């Protein structure tokens, strides 16, 4: 693992640097205007408590491809990021305007995933350092007594059965002011959490049982367009095209004609932009579940014919996602190449940026040695290289080139905050864009 103090950054290995260097230089030149504009947005629309944003850097385009409102992976952040995490938590709690002292953290149920449990332990530590009393309440139906775990990092974690009494939840001897979800509710909204008097963050309605990626990217497109007009750039440089269909069933081959037609339309639109910017690469589309995470239910498509020719194994992979949830809706998203290469392993990489409140608090590169520049990297075999985003995401170095380490990180921070603003508008509007 590369030391985070080195602020290591992968090489950008595309020959086509022009548009992105233009974009990075433009962001740097408009830094004061950008930060002022974002401050005004946060006053109007408060940010979600926390989030993580997956970015792709193609050298000619820099765009978000996913925004998670129940982020895991806190254990992959640089240790130098943790102090900023603590300060951001304090800011978020103050903004909630509740006299919060106790927080009940509710994690996912997969207690055998040690990497995830390391993230829960790290998150608990951040909250505690922010001055909060934190207990962990499990929704596992068969948990009757507390369970103590010793993790590979030697951290201790205690899971306790969640108790519902009246209109509040607790664990034995501890009734919290705030319930903090780190469970994305893929299987639905648990009755035990409905109609509580306590503050639940994030709110239940943004769990993956109801939230759609296509809704998020509708909000994001609106944000990107307004931002692009503000600093006078082409919004396509920061915004992936997308489309979606109605109900589909991969196993029964139902609705796939709609998917194929929309793939064809997307590829045509991408080709026009590639021609405009003299991009010498083949356009592609990523088809993925419209709800859910963990990189499941994702495939790369270069031709509409590939959709209609899927074999049974491919259709089976696309038929369900986390915890066996059936896929009935997909988002068809413009594929954004990642031309960043982690040189020690000569592996493709993509940045993941973490936010708490409206602050960028850290991030890492997701690195994969067996995946290609047009494939999903959130897959078995990936690993993470933590990066010290703390200073470089907010204090670029004007004496260095636009694509130099701190300035590239600043660009990442700007685009991640645009995705965060889109998520904030989701929450404000009840997860429905104004045009719906």
N, C-alpha and C positions, 0 to 999 in steps of 0.2 A: 504494500500500500504506500502510495506517495504521500509524503508529509504535507499536510494542509498548509503549513507555514510557507511552503514554496510557492503557493498559489499557482500550481501547475495548470496548464491549459493545453488541450489537444491542438495539434496542427490543423489548420483549415486547408484541406488538400485539393480543393477545386481550383481549376485554372481561371475560373470566372469570378474574380473578386469585385469587379466594378460596382454593381448595384448595391451589394452589402456594405462595401467600404463607403459608398456614397451615403447609405442609410445611417451607418454608424457615425460618420462625420456630421451628418445633418442632425442627428440626435444630440451630439456633443455641442454643436453650434447653437442649438435651441434649448440647452439644458435648463436655463432659468425659466423660460417660458413653459417648458414641459412640467417642471416641478410646481410652478404656480398653478397651472391648469389642473394637475392631479390633486393639489391641496383643495381646490374648489370642489372637485368631484367628491372627495371624501367628506367634505362638510355637508354636501347634499345627500350623499348615499354612503353610509358607514360600511366599512369593509367586513367581510366574514371574519369570524374569530381566527381561523387559520385555513391554509390551503397549500397545495403544491401544484406547480404548473410544469408540464412537460413541453420543452421547446425543441424545434428542429432548425438547424443552421445549414442552409444549402449554399451559402456563399453568395447567392443572388436573391435570397429570400430568408427571412427570420420570422418564424411564426409559432404560436402555441398550437399543440395538437390535442391536449387534454388538460382539464382542470379538475382536481380532486379536492372536495371540501371536507374529507375525512382522512387527512394524510397520515400514512405510516412512514417509516424510514427516518425518523428523527435520530436514530442511532448512527445514521450514515453522514450526518452533518459534521463539519469540522468542530473540534473542541473550542476553537476561537470564536465560533459563531454563538455559543451558548449564552454568553453575557447579553448579547443583543436580543436573543430569544426571551430572556428573563425580562428585560426592559419592555419589550413589545407586549408580553403578557400583562404586565402591570398597566400599560396604556389601555389594552383591550378591556381589562376588568374595570378600570375607571370609567371608560366610555359606556359600559353597560349600566352604569348608574345604580348599581346595587351594592349594598354593604357586604360584599362577598368575603368570607373568610374560609369557608369550607367548600371544596369541590369534589363531586363524585364523578370519577372518570369511568366511563363504560366502554370497554374494548370489544373487539371482535370475539367471536366464540372459539376461533381455532387456536386452542391453547397449546397445540403441539408444534406450532410454527415459532421456533425459538427466535428467528430474526425479527418477527413481528413483536414478540414479547420484549425483546431488547428495545424496540422503539417505544413501547408503552412505558418501560422503566425509565427511559431517557426523558420522555414527555412528563412523567410524574416528577422527575427531578427538576425539570425546568419550572414547573408550576410551584413546587415547594420552595425553590430559590426565589420565586416571585412573592413569597410570603403567604402562601396558601396552604391550608391543611388538605391533603389529598388522600382519598381512599379509592380503591378500585372495586367497582361493583360488577359482578359477572351476571349475564343473562342466561348462562348455561342452565337448562331445565333440571339437570341432575345434580347440580351443585347444592349441597345441603349444609356443608361446613366450610370454613375458610381453607384455602389451598395455598401453601407457601412454596415458592419456586426459587431455586438458585440457578441463575442463567449462566451461559458460558463466559460472560464478562465478569462473573462473580457478583453481579448486582442481585439484590433480593427483590422479589415481587410477591405480594400477597393479594390473591383474588378472594373476594368475599361474596356470598350470595346476596342478590339484590332483593330488597323487601319493599312491598307496596302496602302502605297504610293510609287509607283515605285518599287524599289528593297529593300525596308526596311519596317519594321513594327514598330509601336509605339503605345503609348496611348497619349491622348491629352496633348500637351505641353511637351512631353518627348520622345526623340529618343535615344534608348540605344545603347551601344557598343556591349553588349552580350545579346543573348536571351537564357535564361535558361529554359529548358523544365522540368516540373514535371508532364507531361501528357504522358502516355505510348503509345499513338497513336494506340490503339487497333483497331479502326475503319478505320485506313488508314492515309496517309500523307495529312494533310490539304493543299489545294492550297495556302492559305494565307501565309504559311511558306516556300513554294518552291522558290528556286533561290534567296535567300536573300544575300546581300553583308555582312550582319552582321554575326558574329560568332554564330552558334547555337550549344548548348551543352545540353545533348548528341546529336549527329547528328541524322537526321531523319531516317536513314537507320537502326537504332537499336531499333526503335519502334516495338511493338508487331504485327503490321500488316505485318512485313517482318522478324523479328528475330525469330529464333526457339531455343527452349531449347535443342533439340538434337544437334544443331550446337555448342551451348555453351559447352555442356558436351563432345563433341568431342575435343574441344580445352582444356577443363579441364583435360581430360584423358591424353593428351599429356604433359601438365604441370606436372600432378601428377607423371607420369612415369619418367620424367626427374628429378624432385625433389627427388623422391624415390631412384633413382640411385645415386644422389648426396650424400644422407645421409645414403644409404644402408638399406632401409626398403622395405617391400612388398607394392607396390602401392595400393593394394586392401584395406589396412587398412585406406586409406584416399580417396578412389575413388569408387563411386557406379557404378556397371555394368549398362548398358542400351542398349536398342534397339529401333527401330522405324519402322513403316510401311509406305506405301504410303497413298493414299486417302482412307478415311473410312466414313461411314455414320451409326451412331448408330441407328437412327430411322428406316432406311431401312435394317438394318442388313447386310450392305455391307462392306466387308473388315475385318470382325471380325475373320475370320479363320486365317488371317495373324497375328492378335493380339494374338489369342490363341496360335498359333505355337511359336511365339516369347516369350510369357509368359512362356511356357513350357521349352524353351531353357534357358531362364534366370534362372528359378528355378533350373534347373539341374546344371548350373554353380555356383549358390550360394550354393547349397548343397555340392558341391565339396570343396568350401572354408570353409564352416562350418565344414565339416569333418576334413579338414586340421588343423583347429584351435580348434577342440573339442567344438564347439559352440552348446549348448543344446537347441536351439530354432528352431522354424519352419520358413523356409524362406518365404518371401512374396515379391510381386511386386506391385509397385504403378503405376497405369495407369492415366496419366493426359494430359490435353491439351498441345500440343507442343508449343503453344504461348499463352501468357496471364498471368494474376496474380489474386490476390484476392482469391486464394484458391478454385476457381470454376472449375468444370470439373475434379474432382479427385476422384479415388476410389482405395481401397486396395483389392488385389487379392491373394489368396493362392493356387489356382489351375487353370489351363487353362480351365477346364470345366465351371468355374464360368463365363467366358467371353461369352461362347456360350449359357449360361442359363440365361442371364440378362433379367429381366422382363421389361415391358414398362416403369415403373416409373424410374428404374435404367438407362435405355437407354436415357430417356428424360433428366435426370440430366447430362448425359455425352454428350448431343447434342449441348449445347451452353455454353458460358462463359460470361465474363463481357459485359454488354450492349447488350446482346442477340447475340453476334457474334457466328456464327456456328463453331463447332469443326469438322475439316476435317482431322486433323493430331493429333496423340498422341505420347508421349514419354513413353516407358515402362522402368521404373527405378527400380533398386534393392531397395527394401524397407530396410531402416535403422531404427532399433528400437530406441526409445528414452527411456532410463532407468533413466532419471533424474526426480526426484519427488520434487515438491514444497511442503514442509512438512506442512506449516500452513493450507493448504487446502487438502493435500494428493492428489495433482493433477499432471498429467504429464506436462512436460515442455520441451522446446527446445530453444537454444540460437539463437538470430538474431544479427549479427554483422554489424555495419555501418562503411563505409569508405568514406572519402573525399580525393581526390587525392590518394596517395598511403599510407595514414595514417589510422590506425584504430582509430576511434574517439568516439566510444561508442557502446552501445548495450543494449539489454534487453532480458528477458526470455518471450517467448510466453507460456502462461499457460492455460490449459483447464481442467475443472473439470469433464467433461462427456465423453471425448475422451480417447481412449486406447493407449498403447505404440506403436501400429503398425498403427495408424490412422493419417490422416492429422489434424494438430492442427490449421491451418489457416481457421477457421470456426466460424460461429456465436456462441457466448458463451465464446470465448477466452478473456483473459485480459493480461496485460503486467506488468512485474515487472522490473523497470529500474535497471541497474547495472553500477557501477562506473568502467568502463573498462580502464579509462585513463592511470593509471600507470601499472596495472597488465598485460595488453596486450603487453606491451613493456619492462617491468622490472620484470621478474619472480624472485621468492625468492628461491635461491638455498639451503637455510637452511631448507626448508619445503619439504614435500613429493611431488612426481610428480603430484598427484591428488588433492593437496591442492588448495584452492581458487585462489591465484594469478597464479599458474602454469597451472591450467586448463584453465584459461583465456588466458594465453600465447599461449597454444595449439590452442584455438579457433582463436586467432589472426593470427597465421601462416596459418591455413587452409583457413580462410576467404581471406587472401591475395593471396593464390594460386588461389582461384576462381576469385579474382579481376584481377590477371594476365591473366587468361584465357579470361576474358571479354576484357581486353586491347588488346589481340591478335585478338579477334573478330573484334574490331574496326580497328585495323591496316590492317587486311586482308579483309576488306569489308564484314565481317560476314561470310566468307567462309573459312573453314579449307584448308590447303595446299593439303590435300589428295582428295578434291572434284574436 
